[in-house]
Amino acid sequence: MNIVRSASTPLVRKLTGTLGGEVIGVRMAGANSETVELIRSAALAHKVVAIRDQFLAPEDLMDFGRKFGGPFIQPQGVASN
């Protein structure tokens, strides 16, 4: 799923033949619904996405993550069998 990019349009670039994409031209901090939907679509299409050069405070990262659902905190030190 490659998206044709204009000067102000974000780009989704395929990274490998089978897995991975890169979202270029977006800011995760304060992302609007259009940006979140672009990232969601890229993740569904490519299974893994990279969004480079993001400098987020912990609360900004949590706010961004909540746009995709509630956070899940993995318990530490609990072995699963």
Secondary structure as the mmCIF struct_conf table of DSSP 4:
data_model
#
loop_
_struct_conf.conf_type_id
_struct_conf.id
_struct_conf.beg_label_comp_id
_struct_conf.beg_label_asym_id
_struct_conf.beg_label_seq_id
_struct_conf.end_label_comp_id
_struct_conf.end_label_asym_id
_struct_conf.end_label_seq_id
TURN_TY1_P TURN_TY1_P1 ALA A 7 SER A 8
BEND BEND1 THR A 9 THR A 9
STRN STRN1 LEU A 11 LYS A 14
BEND BEND2 THR A 16 LEU A 19
STRN STRN2 GLY A 21 ILE A 24
BEND BEND3 GLY A 25 GLY A 25
BEND BEND4 MET A 28 MET A 28
TURN_TY1_P TURN_TY1_P2 ALA A 29 GLY A 30
HELX_RH_AL_P HELX_RH_AL_P1 SER A 33 HIS A 46
BEND BEND5 LYS A 47 VAL A 48
STRN STRN3 VAL A 49 ALA A 50
BEND BEND6 ASP A 53 ASP A 53
HELX_RH_AL_P HELX_RH_AL_P2 PRO A 58 ARG A 66
TURN_TY1_P TURN_TY1_P3 LYS A 67 PHE A 68
BEND BEND7 GLY A 69 GLY A 69
HELX_LH_PP_P HELX_LH_PP_P1 ILE A 73 PRO A 75
BEND BEND8 GLN A 76 GLY A 77
#
